[in-house]
Structure formats: structure tokens, C-alpha cells
Amino acid sequence: EKEIMVKETLQYVDGKVPVILNIAEGSTKEAIRQATLARSWGAKGLMMLPPMRYKPDHRECVTYFKAVA
């Protein structure tokens, strides 16, 4: 579904605005996979939330965002 949404949106906006993908995954590995897919689909950026099923401390949260970036 995400792939279809990104590709259809890219076609609709026709380069007039950047398209971003939201990532709110439960693991760093899956967030990285989603970021890689977003890039391959043509998304120009990400909007990310920290892991949803686990409340990370500050260090873990920063590590998560750095790993995905």
C-alpha cells in the first residue's frame, strides 16, 4: 500500500512538491527497510516517529534516528 501511495502521489504532484513517507515501525531494521524502499520509490524525505511499542530512552531514540538516517 505504501508503494502505491508514494508512486501515485508522485505522479499526481508531478514534481511540484516533494513527497515524503511516514515511518512508524516497531524495529530499527524495519524502519531502515522502509526508508530504503521510500528512496527507491522516489520519495524525497521521511517523517519519522520513534518505535511505537517500546518507549526508548534518549540514547536509544537518537541511535534509532541515526541508524535510519
Secondary structure as UniProt FT lines:
FT   HELIX           2..13
FT   TURN            14..15
FT   STRAND          20..23
FT   HELIX           28..41
FT   STRAND          45..48
FT   HELIX           58..68
//
